[in-house]
Amino acid sequence: MTTKGLSSQSHKTIEEENKQLKRAVEELSILNDLARTIGASLNTQEIIQTIVRRSLRAMHAEQGVITLVDIQQQGSMKTLVRTMVSSSDQGQFHLDQALLGWMHLNKKPLVVNEPKTDTRFQGVPWDTSIRTLIAVPMMVKSEVRGVLVVYNKKEGGTFSDDDQRLLAIIATQSAQVVENARLFEKEQAFLLMQEDVRLASRIQMELLPKEPPKIQGYDIAGITIPAQAVGGDYFDFIPIDEHRLAICLGDVSGKGLPASLLMSNLQATLRGQTLPTSSPKECLTRSNQLLYRSTGPEKFATVFYGILDVQNHTLSFSNAGHDNPYVLSLKHEPLRLKVGGIPLAMFGEFLYEEGTVALEPGETIVIYSDGITEAMNAAEEEFSEQRVEAVLCDHHLGSAKEIVDQLIATAKAHAGDTPQSDDMTIVVVKRLSERA
């Protein structure tokens, strides 16, 4: 080879090396700039948009999208976040499930320069505007957490191996940053939800009686213990006049926040329908109509509603599908208060019945929710009505508070270490003996 030929070859080699060096410097600049920019933010959308914009610039592409995914138990991918950025007037392309599935299975970069004829995606109906694409997985701990895709090389070009390599580096560098931001936002949302639940719990507790009414000749106590931060059980003491007091205990369907919202609705409804001229059956009949109109078909509430007349020493009552309260006496076996009807809000029209019992000195009424009877131990054995009755028979001579405390303590002792599965609520009304 002549000296001139060697010189020409050497010149080409130097030009190629300079070109590669220039590209390496550009790539390093892109990566450093990207790392600095996304590292300063904890906003997922902001980070993703930055990654996509920088990727479009680096790839000289028209459109890019990042799809964050969650791998379901059955192996399918659920889209969590999808953000697209476009430098053209084309409509937004939709990342095909076939491409997501390919990424999930292969977990490696993919270049498609001829979508319609690519044998890896036979039968996939690509958007007619898609000419070329690069897709790279965003991996965190060997798992696909997202997919970064850029579409359509500008000026009709095709994507090269260098493009694929650089986009893969961008995805690798960005994946953990995006995941950290997403987890941070998830944690913040959880903390906010916890605060909302805490406030809801405080508000709910404030809706309940702060202390039982003090009535001469009577001893009254009540308590509710939610299974979660907020609950669906409710009890109330509503003064009607100087001689009458409405006593309510309810249990709404469901648990947690939805149940607590229905509970507050139930409380407002019963208070609004507790009128000086209303009997228990009239109050429940009207309350049923109102709740039926304002709740969904899957929602209902069981309620025991009674009016205590401390002048005549009687309790008029109606029971809307609730656990039957006990009347304890030294003179006879425990009685159950069963008169009433179906739970509230099950049917729009229902006429409730009512009954009346006289309270002799020393007699006690115990109203409770099914969280007591259904308290379950590790062997999945419920506390049961039989055990409730046994506790009441052994301790009915105690004060109203002592009966409440004993019933709660015995039910919890039965459950042992098994977490409380339902709200526990008890109201005890005791007519004091004349010598007390």
Secondary structure, DSSP 8 states (H G I E B T S, - for coil): --HHHHHHHHHHHHHHHHHHHHHHHHHHHHHHHHHHHHHT---HHHHHHHHHHHHHHHHTEEEEEEEEEEE-TTS-EEEEEEEEEESSSS------HHHHHHHHHH-S-EEES-GGG-GGGTT----TT---EEEEEEEETTEEEEEEEEEEEGGG----HHHHHHHHHHHHHHHHHHHHHHHHHHHHHHHHHHHHHHHHHHHHHHHS-SS----TTEEEEEEEE-SSSS-SEEEEEEE-SSSEEEEEEEEESS-HHHHHHHHHHHHHHHHHH--TT--HHHHHHHHHHHHHHHS-TT--EEEEEEEEETTTTEEEEEEES----EEE-SSSS-EE---EES-BTSSS------EEEE--TT-EEEEE-HHHHT-B-TT--B-HHHHHHHHHHHHTTS-HHHHHHHHHHHHHHHHTTS---S-EEEEEEEE--TT-
